[in-house]
């Protein structure tokens, strides 16, 4: 019969290796939690009633976009092909 040897102890893990494994476990848990969240889980700020009503009315704007200003100038005959697109003259929207 052979003599019984004590079981070999597993090598001790160093402190930095333990901390790396702990961070890996935490990041895996966080990624699982984020995957389970849906878009409805996030909170968005509400919009004040007065601002919401103004957006749906589609009221008259007093500032025209650049292409609208160019169209207005073309209708009035104040725009020539080859004119610069920047530095346009002031235009008021047609009523």
Residue, then its C-alpha position, 0 to 999 in steps of 0.5 A: x500500500x502506498x503512503x497517502x500524500x496530502x492533497x496539493x493546494x491550488x496556487x494562491x491567486x495574486x491580489x491583482x488577478x482577483x481584482x481583475x476577475x471581480x471587475x469582469x464579473x461586475x461588467x458582465x452583470x452590468x451588461x446583462x442588466x442593460x440588455x434587459x432594459x427597454x426604451x421605456x425604462x429611461x426617463x425623459x423630461x416632460x414638455x410644458x403644455x404651452x410649448x407643446x400647443x405652439x408646436x402643433x399649431x404650425x403658426x406663421x414663422x417670422x424667420x425664413x430658411x435660406x432656400x426659402x429666402x432664395x425662392x422669395x428673391x427669385x419670385x421678386x426678380x432680385x436673384x440672379x443665377x451665380x449670386x452668392x448664397x451667403x450674405x443674402x438680403x433681408x426678406x419678409x415672407x409673402x402674405 
